[in-house]
């Protein structure tokens, strides 16, 4: 049996289903193939469940520290079975909604493991599904290190961590990037003794260095330990837990170790190489429209180089659908993608780091300003701390906005507009921000960079 579609999409995660929804909206006949559950990693094993776990941690932290606000309460314990029920309930409601949306848009859905067998055909469950165009959207999997075996018990990935029925008393997290620091924050709030091992010199090494410093300061205050600048050597498992040894000989003991060293594209044994699709390292090589060297084959999401973020996958999926439909979509400026790490405090960034801006424009041609959130009323009310860092081209637009602090992730929307509209600090300075809000710190920072500081020592 053979079915012919305008677009066949292999992978039903963020990039795949966004492409399917937009393409069907544009009148194209769409097939969507997913081996697991519609929504992919983000909905079922990533963004949504981890943020639900983080919120449970926030609630526990608030209860434990309620006396600081004059409210007397006692945290009697963490019921992880109930936490998981809450988390899974959030996921399931969104999953049902997404299933209904795909059906409503008239997308033909195939559940099963698909494989690309020619430039225009995917085989799934013994059936060949063909289309004028094929979109590869098979996502990514958790990485490990050479020789480091994941057993799902003592050495686990984030997928395993989301389904633990108890809070580990003592935890080692290998990797101080986004995944590592988010789980560190959640487990610390839920009562675990957490140590992060990061081989690079600082936590969240992809972010601006001042954001790393701000987060590390906050983690010390919270009692989250971390060892940076020395690489992992080995792990020894026993009935009681794990012993982790670093290259300098230092040893750490814990109940388990979470391996959070990043994610790699799911492209092996999928038929991509056989069809002639080119790779750039481990990722599929694409042009600015996510088109591979095989003209009717596109790739989106974690399969291709760029930020591994669900909202990037959404935008790439939409871009591909519109390009195939003959529209003239604007290619994605990846520096203009908002980036948020949902630990406590949150870290959020737009545009270039100071190092990147200096490389692009020259250090002498950029100006920076750091606004201490200690001067922000709402941050004080929330008993938080942090900073906003702005980077501009001298006499030019703001090219980088970086924040660490309470609710930074909610402020990134304004930062996205400022960056993508190439606004000058002088353009933002006159805009009113409600008082007291954390977001008014964005206005204060731009006022200062524009040369007219208000609640800032000049």
C-alpha positions in Angstrom: 0.0 0.0 0.0 1.3 3.5 -0.8 -0.1 6.9 0.2 1.0 10.2 -1.5 1.2 13.4 0.4 2.6 16.9 -0.1 4.8 16.6 3.0 5.8 13.5 5.0 7.2 14.4 8.4 9.3 11.9 10.3 9.1 12.8 13.9 6.3 14.3 16.0 8.2 16.5 18.4 8.2 20.3 18.5 9.7 20.8 15.1 7.7 18.0 13.4 4.3 18.8 14.7 4.7 22.6 14.2 5.6 21.9 10.6 2.5 19.6 10.3 0.1 22.2 11.8 1.4 25.1 9.7 1.5 23.1 6.5 -2.0 21.8 6.9 -3.1 25.4 7.6 -1.6 26.3 4.3 -3.7 23.7 2.5 -1.1 21.0 2.1 -1.7 17.3 2.6 0.4 16.2 5.5 1.5 12.9 7.0 3.1 12.9 10.4 5.0 9.9 11.7 6.0 9.4 15.4 7.4 6.2 17.0 6.5 7.2 20.6 4.1 9.9 21.6 3.0 13.0 19.8 4.9 16.0 21.3 8.2 14.2 21.6 10.9 14.9 24.1 9.8 18.4 25.0 6.3 17.4 26.1 6.9 14.0 27.6 10.6 13.9 28.8 11.9 17.4 28.7 10.5 21.0 28.9 7.1 20.4 30.4 7.8 17.6 33.0 11.1 19.2 34.2 9.4 22.6 34.7 6.6 20.9 36.7 9.2 19.2 38.9 11.0 22.6 39.3 7.7 24.2 40.3 7.1 21.5 42.9 10.6 22.3 44.2 9.7 26.0 44.3 6.6 25.2 46.4 8.7 23.1 48.8 11.3 25.9 49.1 8.6 28.5 49.8 7.1 26.3 52.6 10.6 25.7 54.2 11.3 29.4 54.2 7.8 30.8 54.8 8.9 32.2 58.3 11.0 34.7 56.4 7.8 36.3 55.3 6.1 36.0 58.6 4.1 32.9 57.8 4.7 29.9 60.0 4.4 26.6 58.3 6.1 23.2 58.4 7.2 21.0 55.6 6.4 17.5 56.7 7.9 15.7 53.7 8.0 15.2 49.9 5.6 12.7 48.4 7.3 11.9 45.1 4.5 9.7 44.0 2.1 12.6 44.3 4.7 15.0 42.7 4.9 12.6 39.7 1.1 12.4 39.5 0.9 16.2 39.4 3.7 16.3 36.7 2.1 13.6 34.6 -1.3 15.3 34.9 0.1 18.4 33.3 1.8 16.4 30.5 -1.3 14.3 29.8 -3.6 17.3 29.5 -1.3 19.0 27.0 -0.9 15.7 25.2 -4.6 15.3 24.7 -4.9 18.9 23.6 -2.2 18.4 21.0 -3.7 15.1 19.7 -7.0 17.0 19.2 -5.3 19.8 17.4 -3.5 17.5 15.0 -6.8 15.7 14.2 -8.7 18.9 13.8 -6.1 20.2 11.3 -6.6 17.1 9.1 -3.1 15.8 9.5 -2.8 12.0 8.8 -1.0 10.5 11.8 1.0 7.3 11.8 2.3 5.8 15.0 5.4 3.7 14.5 9.1 3.7 13.9 9.7 5.3 10.5 12.8 5.0 8.3 13.7 7.0 5.2 14.0 4.6 2.4 14.2 7.0 -0.5 14.3 10.8 -1.0 10.5 10.9 -1.1 9.4 7.9 1.0 9.3 6.9 4.6 8.5 3.3 5.6 6.5 2.8 8.8 4.9 -0.4 10.1 5.6 -2.1 6.7 3.8 0.7 4.8 5.4 3.1 2.5 4.3 6.7 2.9 5.5 9.0 0.1 5.4 12.8 -0.4 6.7 15.5 -2.7 8.8 16.7 0.3 10.1 14.9 3.4 10.9 16.7 6.7 13.3 15.0 9.1 12.5 15.8 12.7 13.6 12.8 14.8 15.1 14.9 17.6 17.8 13.9 20.0 18.8 11.5 22.8 20.7 12.0 26.1 24.5 11.7 25.6 27.0 10.0 27.8 30.8 9.9 27.9 33.0 7.2 26.3 33.1 4.2 28.7 30.3 5.6 30.9 27.5 3.1 31.0 23.9 4.3 31.8 22.2 1.6 33.9 19.0 3.5 34.8 19.6 2.8 38.5 22.8 4.3 39.9 23.8 6.1 36.8 20.9 7.8 35.1 19.8 10.3 32.5 17.2 13.1 32.8 14.5 10.7 31.5 15.1 8.3 34.4 15.3 11.3 36.8 11.8 12.4 35.9 10.3 9.1 37.2 12.1 8.6 40.5 9.6 7.6 43.3 11.8 9.1 46.0 14.2 12.0 46.4 17.8 10.8 46.5 19.5 11.9 49.8 22.7 12.7 48.0 23.2 13.3 44.3 26.0 13.9 41.9 25.2 15.7 38.6 27.7 15.3 35.8 27.4 18.4 33.7 26.8 22.0 34.7 24.8 23.1 31.6 21.1 23.8 31.4 19.9 20.3 32.2 22.3 19.8 35.1 21.6 23.1 36.9 17.9 22.7 36.5 17.9 19.3 38.1 20.3 20.6 40.8 17.8 23.3 41.7 14.8 21.0 41.7 16.5 18.3 43.8 18.0 20.8 46.2 14.6 22.3 46.9 13.1 18.9 47.4 15.8 18.1 50.0 18.7 16.4 48.2 22.3 17.1 48.9 23.5 18.0 45.4 27.0 18.3 43.9 27.6 19.4 40.3 30.7 18.2 38.4 31.5 20.4 35.4 34.7 20.0 33.4 34.7 23.5 32.0 35.7 26.5 34.2 32.2 27.6 35.1 28.5 26.6 35.3 26.3 27.3 32.3 29.5 27.8 30.2 27.5 28.7 27.1 26.1 31.8 28.8 27.7 35.2 29.4 30.3 34.9 32.1 28.6 37.4 34.4 25.5 35.1 34.4 27.6 32.2 35.5 29.0 34.2 38.3 25.5 35.3 39.4 24.2 31.7 39.3 27.2 30.3 41.2 26.7 32.9 43.9 23.1 32.0 44.3 23.8 28.3 44.3 26.4 28.7 47.1 23.7 30.5 49.1 21.3 27.6 48.5 23.8 25.0 49.5 24.2 23.5 46.0 27.9 22.5 45.7 29.8 22.4 42.5 33.3 21.5 41.3 34.3 23.2 38.0 37.4 23.1 35.8 38.3 19.4 36.3 37.1 16.6 34.1 35.3 13.4 35.1 37.5 10.3 35.1 35.4 7.3 36.4 32.5 6.1 38.4 32.4 3.0 40.7 29.0 1.6 41.6 28.1 -0.4 44.7 25.0 -1.5 46.5 25.0 1.8 48.5 25.5 4.2 45.6 28.3 5.6 43.5 31.8 6.9 43.9 32.9 9.5 41.3 36.6 10.2 40.6 37.9 13.2 38.8 41.1 13.5 36.8 42.8 15.3 39.7 42.0 12.4 42.0 39.2 14.1 43.9 36.4 11.7 44.9 32.7 12.2 45.5 30.1 9.8 47.0 26.4 9.8 46.4 23.3 7.6 46.1 23.3 8.1 42.3 24.7 10.1 39.5 22.7 12.0 36.9 24.6 12.3 33.6 23.7 15.6 32.0 26.4 16.1 29.4 24.0 17.2 26.6 22.0 15.7 23.9 22.9 14.3 20.5 20.9 14.0 17.3 18.8 10.8 16.7 20.0 10.1 13.2 21.6 6.6 13.4 20.0 3.8 11.4 17.3 6.1 10.0 18.3 5.8 6.4 19.6 9.4 6.1 23.1 8.6 4.9 21.8 5.9 2.5 19.6 8.5 0.8 22.6 10.8 0.4 21.8 13.5 3.1 25.0 15.3 4.1 26.1 15.8 7.7 28.0 18.5 9.5 29.7 16.5 12.2 27.0 14.6 14.0 24.2 17.0 12.8 22.5 17.1 9.4 23.8 20.0 7.2 21.1 22.5 6.1 20.9 25.9 4.5 19.1 28.9 5.9 15.7 27.4 5.1 16.5 24.1 6.8 16.9 22.4 3.4 19.4 19.6 3.0 21.6 18.9 0.0 18.8 16.6 -1.2 16.4 19.4 -2.5 13.1 17.9 -1.4 14.4 16.8 2.0 14.4 19.2 5.0 15.6 18.8 8.6 14.6 20.6 11.7 15.1 20.7 15.5 17.9 18.9 17.3 18.9 17.1 14.1 20.6 20.3 12.8 23.2 22.6 14.2 21.9 25.4 16.5 20.2 25.8 19.9 18.5 22.7 21.2 15.3 24.4 22.2 11.7 23.5 21.7 10.8 27.0 20.5 13.6 26.9 17.9 12.0 23.6 16.7 8.6 25.3 16.5 10.0 28.2 14.4 12.0 25.9 12.1 9.0 23.7 11.5 6.9 26.8 10.5 9.8 28.1 8.4 9.9 24.8 6.4 6.2 24.6 5.9 6.1 28.1 4.6 9.1 27.6 2.3 7.6 24.4 0.8 4.3 26.3 0.3 6.0 28.9 -1.8 5.9 31.7 0.7 8.9 33.9 1.4 9.7 33.3 5.1 12.4 35.1 6.8 15.4 32.9 7.8 15.9 32.5 11.6 18.4 34.7 13.3 19.6 32.2 15.9 21.2 35.0 18.1 17.7 36.4 18.3 16.3 33.3 20.0 15.4 33.7 23.7 17.3 31.3 25.9 16.1 30.5 29.5 17.5 28.2 32.2 14.7 27.5 34.7 16.7 27.1 37.9 16.3 29.3 40.9 17.2 32.1 40.2 16.3 31.9 36.5 18.9 32.8 33.8 17.7 34.3 30.5 19.6 35.6 27.5 19.0 37.3 24.2 21.6 38.1 21.5 25.4 38.2 21.9 27.4 37.6 25.0 30.1 40.2 25.8 32.8 37.9 24.3 30.8 37.4 21.1 30.0 41.1 20.8 33.7 42.0 21.2 34.7 39.4 18.6 32.1 40.8 16.1 32.5 44.6 16.7 35.7 45.0 18.6 35.9 45.5 22.4 36.5 49.2 21.9 33.2 49.5 19.9 30.9 48.1 22.5 29.6 49.3 25.8 28.1 47.3 28.7 26.1 48.0 31.8 25.2 45.8 34.7 22.1 46.6 36.8 22.1 45.0 40.2 18.6 43.7 41.0 19.2 44.6 44.7 17.9 48.0 43.7 14.6 46.5 42.3 11.7 46.7 44.7 9.9 43.5 43.6 13.1 41.5 43.7 13.5 42.6 47.3 9.9 41.6 48.0 10.6 38.2 46.5 13.8 37.9 48.6 15.8 37.2 45.5 18.9 38.8 43.9 20.7 39.0 40.5 21.5 41.3 37.7 20.7 42.5 34.2 23.5 43.0 31.8 23.1 45.0 28.6 25.6 45.1 25.7 25.3 47.7 23.0 27.3 48.8 20.0 28.6 52.3 20.9 26.1 54.8 19.4 24.2 51.8 18.1 21.6 49.2 19.1 21.5 46.8 22.0 23.0 43.5 20.8 22.9 41.5 24.0 20.6 41.3 27.1 21.4 38.8 29.9 19.6 38.3 33.1 19.9 36.2 36.3 17.2 36.6 38.9 13.6 35.9 39.9 11.3 35.7 36.9 14.0 36.4 34.4 12.3 34.0 32.0 9.2 36.1 31.9 11.2 39.2 31.0 12.9 37.7 28.0 9.9 38.5 25.8 10.6 42.3 26.1 14.3 41.6 25.6 13.4 39.7 22.4 11.6 42.7 21.0 14.5 45.1 22.0 17.0 42.9 20.2 15.1 41.9 17.1 13.9 45.5 16.5 17.5 46.7 16.9 16.4 49.2 19.5 18.8 51.8 20.9 18.9 52.2 24.7 17.5 55.7 24.1 14.5 54.1 22.4 13.7 51.9 25.4 14.5 54.4 28.1 11.2 56.5 27.8 9.0 53.4 27.9 7.1 53.1 31.2 7.3 49.9 33.2 4.8 49.2 36.0 6.1 49.7 39.6 6.8 47.6 41.5 7.6 44.8 39.0 10.8 42.9 38.3 10.4 44.0 34.7 10.9 47.7 35.5 14.6 46.7 36.0 14.8 46.4 32.3 13.7 50.0 31.9 16.1 51.1 34.7 19.0 49.3 32.9 18.3 51.0 29.6 17.9 54.4 31.3 21.4 54.0 32.8 22.9 52.8 29.5 21.2 55.8 27.8 23.0 58.1 30.2 20.2 59.1 32.5 20.2 56.6 35.4 17.4 56.7 38.0 17.8 54.3 40.9 21.5 53.7 40.1 24.6 55.4 41.4 26.2 57.4 38.5 
